[in-house]
Amino acid sequence: MHWAIEKEDRTDSDPTGVDGFVKRMESELRGDGPPMEGFHFLNTPMDMLTFTREIEDEIRSREQGADLYVGFQTAEKMIIEGKRYQKIDQAGAKVVAFGQGVPPETVIPSDMQWVTLERSTTALANQWYLISTRPTPIGFVAWETSAEDRFAKGGLSEPGKMFKGFATNDTRVINAIVSHLEDLNQQNLSLESARTALKTQLKTPIKKIMTLTERSESVLMKLLRSQAAQLANSNAAELILFELTAASYLASPYPEEDRSKWIRILNERDLMLFGRSPIAKQLNQLETSGISAGAILPTTHGFRHLAEWAEKENIDVIIIPFSLVDPGLLERLRGYSLRQLLENTSKQVVVVDEDGTMWHANPGSLPAGDQVA
């Protein structure tokens, strides 16, 4: 089961795709069994809020053994609900919470597990939900159907805020959703463990980080930028995006006039002047999340050129994707391989695996006696 609204789920009668998702879920989970039972569609945000409060009160009133998987959408919304969830946590319930961003440790209840998510308007994990398998199996899921630029922003009563949701007590649905959310939780725990290990290996202070990007928003580049952003955020470091697609054997990414003055770290406005709006958008997203960011447009292919920039700009950590550890022939000929990078720099190099795990590629770059994070 793909736990997100797909293109095929959307119809003229329901452009949100929620009805299509429910039908697809019912078909896949039902199999040859009886029809799904106990489905109830909720029509207004206030109805949904009332229902969620009833679930929370039921969990809090029980003794040890209750569980609750809850979608807050964002860390900010979890902060607003902090006191209520402190009480649920103190009642002994297992609480696993999901959302974009990371709440302050002082706000997260002591035994609550927080799972950080990438932004998505279609994934179930990024929506508003409460799922419990015990003491009473119950599930509530509400997709936000507001305009995309309003997604996960503001309160329920704000103009234009819309949700479409359902509640169910069918254990096939509840157990399947919990299994999916628990998979995300375990992935998150593995990543946190890897980050902790990496933190003990990296030389500090880390003031500048460089990673790769492209104009196209591939899954690989999104993951790479996300992991680099997390490392930058945790070290209050500047993040520099090195745009691979800028390099060309035939043309320079810079204008002919006064070219030398532009060969530097560029900001969002500079990139818009050069017609590189996708990279400008990436910088905007980073800046909006509180990370100081800039971009470099290389004039030559290869990691030797990147290493020269890293030296010039006093970069502390370079982050590359696992795909360039042992790349194909074309990338190797262009000079993009981990071996070629390590041959040309003594900077710390971190590799991001396909699952988001990060590891130190050259721990020997840490001289004896230097501090680690």
ABEGO torsion letter per residue (X at the ends): XBBBBBAAABBAABAAGAAAAAAAAAAAAAEABBBBBGBBBBABAAAAAAAAAAAAAAAAABBBGBBBBBBAGBAAAAAAAAAAAAAAAAAGBBBBBBEBEBBBAAABBAABBBBBBBBBAABAAABBBBBBAOABBBBBBBBBABBAAABGBEBAABBGBBBBBBBBABAAAAAAAAAAAAAAAAAAAAAAAAAAAAAAABBOBBABBBBBBBABBBAAAAAAAAAAAAAAAAAGBBBBBBBAAABBAABBABBABGAAAABBBBBAAAAAAAGBAAAAAAAAAAAAAGBBBBBBBBABBEAAAAAAAAAAAGBABBBBBAAAABBBAAAAAAGBBAAAAAAABABBBBBBBAAGBBBBABAAABBBGBBBX
